[in-house]
Amino acid sequence: MMRTIFATIAVSLTAAATFWWGTDGLSAFTAESARRQQILREPQPIPLARLEDQHAQPLTLDDYRGRRVAVEFIYTRCATVCRSLGTAFRQIRDTVERERPGNDLVLLSLSFDTAHDDPAALNAWAETHGVDGRRWRVARVADPEELAPLLEAFGVVIVSDGFGGWEHNAAIHLLERDGRLARIADIEEPGRFLAELDALSGSES
């Protein structure tokens, strides 16, 4: 009995040690959190895919150079997590307009469903979520061949749900003024995202 207990403890300690080294210490419990820590330490460049917004106007992420950009990934037929993303962005936009009118943060809801999300679909989604077209825009990747490198750079994974829709991970991605991905935040905490943004602004001054 005692020999079995000691063997179990030894296996558990070995697993814990492996877990520690494999997840960037205990500060990262999953591959996603490890990646977020890596992004904080080393902001990553993002490919400049050609985009098209809800008014069929062309743009690229490079158009936002010199401003901070909060990016979320959605598709307009999504009835679950994308609604939460839209709600989080609306809270961020309203808070910035109300409490931080001089803040240079802009928001971009970016659709990965190039087959269905034409400008009309994007505009309908924009109207539903209160997108103003000024501080907050909705867009899609204009060239489907440029989609995969963009998703990979942001760490967004999409999988068919078998019913014509998609399962995908959801987060708020912050592009710094130099265009690099500098932070990934949870959609459930838009207030925390803004607080961290303020802290970053304070450290720059």
Protein Blocks (a to p, Z undefined) as FASTA:
>chain_A
ZZmmmmmmmmmmmmmmmmmmmngpjkbcbfklmmmmmmmmmccdddddddddfkopacdf
klmgoiacddddddfklcklmmmmmmmmmmmmmmmmmmmmmbcbdcddddfblmlmcfkl
mmmmmmmnopghlmpccdddfblklmmmmmmmnopacddehnopacdddddddddfkopa
fbdcdfklmmlmmmmmmmmmmmmZZ
